[in-house]
Amino acid sequence: QQQVKQSPQSLIVQKGGISIINCAYENTAFDYFPWYQQFPGKGPALLIAIRPDVSEKKEGRFTISFNKSAKQFSLHIMDSQPGDSATYFCAAPTSGSARQLTFGSGTQLTVLP
Amino acid sequence: GAGVSQSPSNKVTEKGKDVELRCDPISGHTALYWYRQSLGQGLEFLIYFQGNSAPDKSGLPSDRFSAERTGGSVSTLTIQRTQQEDSAVYLCASSRGGGNQPQHFGDGTRLSIL
């Protein structure tokens, strides 16, 4: 059974700082590693995703770094803004399944103004 | 609508009652997922539908939980004889084909069992 370990559980960052969230997985059935962003009262929304034929993907202020040999990937939020305050979930393919994702436990990010 | 629609948005019911939660996926999406999210927790997979294939029910926590998807579109999650531990937000997501396709989530149904 795939487990995805996400850390930290909560993170407080000053405006303009860098937020870093880490995830580790065990096995993969396919190569697709997304990050989701969730605001209170809303469903998760896809933020950015990576297929590990590359080690890094950047979209605006958001970057995923991927280390396939270590089975780890991380989300970096540059120039963090108060509007980034949300819960972030990583996900990894569920072992033994060709079509499902297993989600991390979430990181609650607070960006102070 | 353009997104995944879930109803009701909130449901309060007494312990022991049955509840039905509805999910209307994005048109054309063949894959549909149900998740449960307890307060401050991650997403717990419940069930997965893909086209006309038999659903993957491996995440359902007990036989009180069931789901169906009619006509490859709308899905209903049913919880029988509800218990207080069933209180959570139930999220539905759809995608074009599962696997490495992005999942699009609804805003969930917040279920409270008194």
HADDOCK unambig.tbl for C-alpha pairs under 7 A between the chains (distance, minus, plus):
assign (segid A and resid 32 and name CA) (segid B and resid 100 and name CA) 5.44 0.50 0.50
assign (segid A and resid 41 and name CA) (segid B and resid 107 and name CA) 6.86 0.50 0.50
assign (segid A and resid 42 and name CA) (segid B and resid 107 and name CA) 4.61 0.50 0.50
assign (segid A and resid 43 and name CA) (segid B and resid 105 and name CA) 5.48 0.50 0.50
assign (segid A and resid 43 and name CA) (segid B and resid 106 and name CA) 5.40 0.50 0.50
assign (segid A and resid 43 and name CA) (segid B and resid 107 and name CA) 4.11 0.50 0.50
assign (segid A and resid 43 and name CA) (segid B and resid 108 and name CA) 6.27 0.50 0.50
assign (segid A and resid 44 and name CA) (segid B and resid 105 and name CA) 6.05 0.50 0.50
assign (segid A and resid 45 and name CA) (segid B and resid 104 and name CA) 6.74 0.50 0.50
assign (segid A and resid 45 and name CA) (segid B and resid 105 and name CA) 6.68 0.50 0.50
assign (segid A and resid 98 and name CA) (segid B and resid 99 and name CA) 5.83 0.50 0.50
assign (segid A and resid 99 and name CA) (segid B and resid 98 and name CA) 4.85 0.50 0.50
assign (segid A and resid 99 and name CA) (segid B and resid 99 and name CA) 3.37 0.50 0.50
assign (segid A and resid 100 and name CA) (segid B and resid 98 and name CA) 6.60 0.50 0.50
assign (segid A and resid 100 and name CA) (segid B and resid 99 and name CA) 5.38 0.50 0.50
assign (segid A and resid 103 and name CA) (segid B and resid 42 and name CA) 6.76 0.50 0.50
assign (segid A and resid 103 and name CA) (segid B and resid 43 and name CA) 6.08 0.50 0.50
assign (segid A and resid 104 and name CA) (segid B and resid 42 and name CA) 6.24 0.50 0.50
assign (segid A and resid 105 and name CA) (segid B and resid 41 and name CA) 5.91 0.50 0.50
assign (segid A and resid 105 and name CA) (segid B and resid 42 and name CA) 4.13 0.50 0.50
assign (segid A and resid 106 and name CA) (segid B and resid 41 and name CA) 6.95 0.50 0.50
assign (segid A and resid 106 and name CA) (segid B and resid 42 and name CA) 5.66 0.50 0.50
